[in-house]
Amino acid sequence: DWDALREGSHILISLAGSAGALSLQTMAEALNTAAHAQDGAAAHALVPGLVAELDALIALVRATPVPTGGPG
């Protein structure tokens, strides 16, 4: 479903950028381009790298301590 892939990759571009995951953001942009072109081979080729970058980001988030306390 090219529409869903375009929408999902667009969201991933924004989320990756917000998280500072620039490599993931770049890959998501490439996936979005492939989705717009309906290029299944290009989209498929990006999957392993995207999964690796997502796994790395998830591991980083899990390893980051939750702040406690704070002002006030």
Backbone torsions as a table, in degrees:
resi	resn	phi	psi	omega
1	ASP	NA	100.8	-174.9
2	TRP	-63.2	-36.4	179.3
3	ASP	-62.1	-45.9	179.6
4	ALA	-64.5	-38.5	179.0
5	LEU	-66.6	-40.7	176.8
6	ARG	-62.5	-46.6	-178.9
7	GLU	-64.6	-46.5	-179.3
8	GLY	-64.4	-41.6	179.9
9	SER	-68.7	-33.1	177.1
10	HIS	-64.5	-43.1	177.2
11	ILE	-63.2	-42.7	179.8
12	LEU	-63.0	-37.1	176.3
13	ILE	-56.9	-48.3	-178.4
14	SER	-66.1	-46.4	-178.4
15	LEU	-64.4	-43.5	179.8
16	ALA	-63.5	-41.3	178.1
17	GLY	-62.9	-42.3	179.0
18	SER	-63.8	-32.9	-179.6
19	ALA	-84.6	-6.9	-177.9
20	GLY	78.1	15.8	179.8
21	ALA	-89.5	76.8	-170.4
22	LEU	-66.9	-34.7	177.6
23	SER	-65.6	-43.3	176.9
24	LEU	-63.0	-40.4	178.8
25	GLN	-61.8	-43.6	179.2
26	THR	-62.8	-42.0	178.5
27	MET	-66.2	-38.6	178.4
28	ALA	-65.5	-36.1	175.6
29	GLU	-63.7	-41.1	177.9
30	ALA	-65.1	-38.6	177.4
31	LEU	-64.9	-40.3	177.9
32	ASN	-63.0	-41.4	176.9
33	THR	-62.3	-43.7	178.5
34	ALA	-63.2	-38.8	179.4
35	ALA	-66.2	-41.7	177.8
36	HIS	-62.8	-35.9	-180.0
37	ALA	-84.8	-4.7	-175.1
38	GLN	52.6	46.2	-178.9
39	ASP	-100.9	91.9	-177.5
40	GLY	-62.9	-37.8	-179.6
41	ALA	-64.2	-44.2	179.3
42	ALA	-65.5	-43.4	179.5
43	ALA	-61.9	-45.3	-179.4
44	HIS	-62.5	-39.4	-178.5
45	ALA	-65.4	-25.4	-179.0
46	LEU	-80.5	-18.4	-172.3
47	VAL	-57.5	-49.8	-178.0
48	PRO	-58.5	-42.5	179.0
49	GLY	-66.6	-40.8	177.8
50	LEU	-62.3	-43.5	179.5
51	VAL	-62.9	-43.5	179.5
52	ALA	-62.3	-43.9	179.6
53	GLU	-67.0	-40.1	176.9
54	LEU	-64.1	-42.9	177.9
55	ASP	-60.0	-41.7	179.4
56	ALA	-64.6	-41.7	179.2
57	LEU	-65.9	-42.5	178.4
58	ILE	-62.2	-42.7	178.7
59	ALA	-62.2	-40.4	178.8
60	LEU	-63.9	-44.3	179.3
61	VAL	-63.0	-42.8	-179.8
62	ARG	-65.5	-32.4	-177.7
63	ALA	-83.2	-11.3	-178.3
64	THR	-82.5	122.1	-179.3
65	PRO	-65.3	146.1	177.1
66	VAL	-79.5	126.9	179.6
67	PRO	-63.5	142.2	175.9
68	THR	-122.1	156.8	179.8
69	GLY	70.4	-146.2	179.2
70	GLY	127.4	-177.4	-178.5
71	PRO	-64.6	147.1	174.0
72	GLY	98.3	NA	NA
